[in-house]
Amino acid sequence: MAAIIYLTVYFLLSISALEFIRRLAKKSFHSHKPLLPPGPSPLHIVGNVLQIDTQEPWITYTNWGKTYGDIVYSRFLNQDVIIINSERVAKDLLDLRSKNYSDKPVVASLEM
C-alpha cells in the first residue's frame, strides 16, 4: 500500500516538474513577443469575446478606442484582431501603406 502512495507521489511530482520545464521553455522561446497596440486584457480561452456587446459591438469598440487609443488590440477566441477607431488611421493604412498590406505577388521582372 505504501508503495502505491510513493509511486503516485513520484508520478505527480514528475508531471509537475515536466510542466514547469515546458512552461519555462515556452517563456524563453517566446520572449520576443511582437509589439502590439494596447487593448483590454483577454481571458485565457475566449479572449475578449465576452466583453463585447453582441447587439451593438461598435459601441464596445468605440469605448475601447477612448480608453486605449485609435488602434486597439483584441483577441477573439484564437484570433488576434486589430481594431481601427479613427478614419485618419484607416486612410493612412489603406491609402498610404496599401503596398505593405496587399496580397499581390512581387514580380521580379517588373522591379528592374
N, C-alpha and C positions, 0 to 999 in steps of 0.2 A: 504494500500500500504506500509506503514511504517513497519507494522508487517511482511510482506513478506521479506523486506530487513533485518530486525533484525533476522528473522528466518534463512535466507540464511547466514548471517554473523556468527551466532551462529553455524550453521551446518559446515561451513568451518573451523571455529576455533576448533570445536570438532574433525573433521577429522585430522587437523594439529596436535593437541595435541596427538591423538592416534598414529599417525605415528611417532611422536617424541618419545613417550614411547616405541613403538615397536622397533625402531632403537636403543634406549638406552639399552633395554633389550637384544637385539641381540648382541650388542657390549660387554656387560658384560658377557654373556654366552659364547661367542666365543673369549674371551680374551686370552685363552690358545691355540693359533694357533700352529700347528706343525711347527717345524723349517724346512724350505725348502731351497734348494740351490738358489743362486741368478739367476736372469733372467730378461728379458725385461718386462716392465710394460704392463699388459694386459688391453684391453678395457673392458668395463663392460659386454657386452653380448657376443661378438665374441672372446674375449681373444686376442691371438696373431696371429690369422688366417690371418689377412690382412697384417701382416708384413713378411709373408713367400713367397718367390718366388715359384710360382706353377710349373714352368718348371724345376727348379733346387733347390729343398728345401735344399739339403745338403750344398749348399754354404751359405745359411742363418744360418744353424746350425753351420757351421764352424766359421762364423763371430761371432756368439753368444759365441762360445767356446773361441775365442780370447779375447772377451770382458769380459765374466763372469766366465770363468774357464772351467775345464774339465766336470763338472756336471752342467747342466743348467735346471732350472725350467721354464716351459711354460704352458700356458693354451689355449687349442683349444676348442672353444665353451664352453661346460660344462665339459670338460675332462682335468684333470691335467696330464701333460706329463713331464717326466724327460728325458732329452737328454744327452747321454754319448758321449763326444767328444774325448775320449782317449782310446786307446787299452789297456793300463795298467789298467785303472779303470774298463773297461769292463771285463777283465780277473779276476781282483780281485773280482768283484761282482759275476760273473758266476762260477768261479772255486773255489775260497776260501770260499765264503759265499753262495754257492748254497743251502745249507740246510735251510738257512733263507728264501729263496725266492721260494722254490719248493712247489707244491701243494699236496705233498704226505701226507696222514694222518699219525699221530703218533700212532703207535701200542704199547699199554702199556705193553703187554706181552713180547715184544722184548727188552724193556728197563731194565728188571730185571736182 
